Amino acid sequence: MTSHPRPGSDGDRPATYRQVFASKEVAALFASFTVSKSSTMLVRVAVTFLIFRQTGSALLATGTFAISYAPYLGPAQLLATLADRFPYRTTMIASDVVRMVLIGLVAVVSVLPLPPHVALPVMLLLVFLSATVEPAYQSARSALLPKLVEGDVLTLALSLYLTLTQSAVLAGYFLGGVISAVDPHIALFVNAGCFAVSALILVTFVHRRPADSDASQRKSLLRETAEGFALVFGNKVLRIIALVVFTTVMFTIIPEGAAAPWAHERGGGAVLQGTIMASAPVAAILSSIVFTRFTRPALRQKLIRPLVLIAPLSLIPAFFDPPSGGIILIAVVCNLTLASIAPLNAIFVKAVPDGYRARAFSVMQSGMALIQGIAVVATGGLTQSGLSVHASVGTWGLAGTILVGGLLIFWPASSDFDDAVSEAQRPQVAEVPGGQAAPRPSAGGGVA
C-alpha cells in the first residue's frame, strides 16, 4: 500500500474549493452523500403521500414522516458503535445496500393487492428499518472525511456538507413531490435505485481502509456506546462544542417551526409561511460559504462566540409583533449563526481520537435532531398556553440569550483547544500479553 499526503491549507489563508476537490475520494463522498440524502428526503415524501392517499388519515401520514426520526432515540447510537468496529467505507456501502433492499420491498408491497391492515404495518416497519440505518451511514461518512483532508480544507469541506444537506433536502422534497404526483410507486422504485447509485460511487471511487478500532479491545455494544457519550460529555472541549451546537440549532429551528402559526397570525397564509421556511436554509447556506471560504481562519475563530449569540438575540424583536418583512428578517438573521457549525465541527473532529468518531458524531447528530424537536414543541406549548406566537418566539429568544450567554462564559481558551487536538492525535495504548502496555499507532496517520 502507498500513502498519499492529505491536502491542507496554506497558513492563515482560507482553503479553496479546488483544494477540497483535489481528492477524487472526497468528490466521491460528496456525490454519494448528495444522492443518498436526496433519496432519503424523496422516500419521506413518497411514503407519506402514498399512505395519505390510501387512508385519507393525516395522523397516519404525519406519523409516517415522524418515524424517520425515531431511530435517534436509541438505535442510532448502537449502530454508530458498530460503525466504529468496521471500516467506514464498508459501513456506508452496507447502509446504502440495506436501504436499497428495504425501500425496494416497500415499493413491491405498495403495488401488491394486499388489504390495508396488512400492507400499512409492513410498509411502516420497512420505512422504520430503513431510517434506522441512515445514522450509521452519516456517522461513518463524518468519521471518514478527516482521513482525506485536514486543516482549513476540512473546515471548508464540512461547510460544503452543510450546504449540500440543505440543497439535498430541497431537491429531495421537490423531486419526491413531483414524482409522487405522477405515481408514488414509481418514486419508491426511483428511491431504491438512488441508494444503489450511492453505493456504486463508494465502491468505485473510495479506497478500502482498515477499521480504526482495535478488535482485541472490544467490549459489549452497550458499553462501547456509553463510552461514546462519556467521551463527548466528559471532555471539556468536546462538551462545550456539543452544548454550543445544540443550543445553536435549538434556536435556529424556531422561525421554521413556528412559520405556519406565525404566518397565520399575521394573515400572510401559505405564501408567508413558505417564504419564512425557505429564507432560513438560504441564509444558512450563504453565511456558511462566506464564513468558511472568505474569512481567515484566525478571524473565524474569534467570531464564533458572538456569532453563536446572534441566534437567540435575533428572536427577541419578535416581542414587538413585527410585520411580515420583519419576521422574514428574523428568520434570516437567526440562521446566519449556522455559519459557526462548520468550524466547530472541524475542531470536534480533530479532538476525537480514531476509533471513536462514528460514536461521537452519532451523539451530535442525535442531540441535534432531538433538541430541534423539543424546541419546536416547546414553542408550540407556549403558544397553546395562551401567548401569541410572536410573544412565544420572543420569550424563547430572551431565555436563550441568557442560556447561551451563561454557556459562553465557560468557553475554553485557545490553548485548551490545541491541547485537546494534540491529546486525540497521540498514539493509543493497548494491552499486550503479560499485562504490560504497548503503544498502538493511531490509525489516522495517513491515507492508504
Buried (B, 14 or more C-beta within 10 A) or exposed (E): EEEEEBBEBEEEEBBBEEBBBBBEBBBBBBBBBBBBBBBBBBBBBBBBBBBBEBBEEEEBBEBBBEBBBBBBEEBBBBBBBBBBBBBBBBBBBBBBBBBBBBBBBBBBBBEEEEEEEEBBEBBBBBBBBBBBBBBBBBBBBBBBBBBBBBBBBBBBBBBBBBBBBBBBBBBBBBBBBEBBEEEBBEBBBBBBBBBBBBBBBBBEBBBEBEBBBBEEEEEEBEEBBBBBBEBBEEBEBBBBBBBBBBBBBBBBBBBBBBBBBBBBBBEBEEEBBBBBBBBBBBBBBBBBBEBBBEBEBEEBBEBBBEBBBBBBBBBBBBBEBBEBEBBBBBBBBBBBBBBBBBBBBBBBBBBBBBBBBBBBBBBBBBBBBBBBBEBBEBBBEBBEEEBBBBBBBBBBBBBBBEBBBEBBEEBBEEEBBBBBBEEBBEEBEEEEEEEEEEEBEBBBEEBE
